[in-house]
Amino acid sequence: MTEVVKLSITPIEGSPGVYKVEISGSGFVPKQTVYWRLRGEDPGSEDFISAPSGGGIVGPDGTVFFTDSAIGANLNEDWGGQDEIFADVYYTSMGGSHHKSNTIKRNF
């Protein structure tokens, strides 16, 4: 199976500086536990973003969907520059393979 992960980060109307985070994926092994976290994409290192993060069980059809909210200060991983945020979805079993989403490029 080829795992595909998509990240969406959108402003929450009426809540300045707060964003809706949605992570969807397909092609995962059904009924396995996966976790997710956001990371900052930078040459030479990828910053860990402390919140939000989470996990759950892959659906019987191999899909996952997670949603949470994030404050802009947590997403601001490049102070004074453009932020590059991606989702890392990974298994804790089966060798712990990691699957990277698209990268959102924006100033948070």
Secondary structure, 3 states (H helix, E strand, C coil): CCCEEEEEEEECCCCCCEEEEEEEEECCCCCCEEEEEEEEEECCEEEEEEEEEEEEECCCCCCEEEEEEEEHHHHCCCCCCCEEEEEEEEECCHHHCEEEEEEEEECC
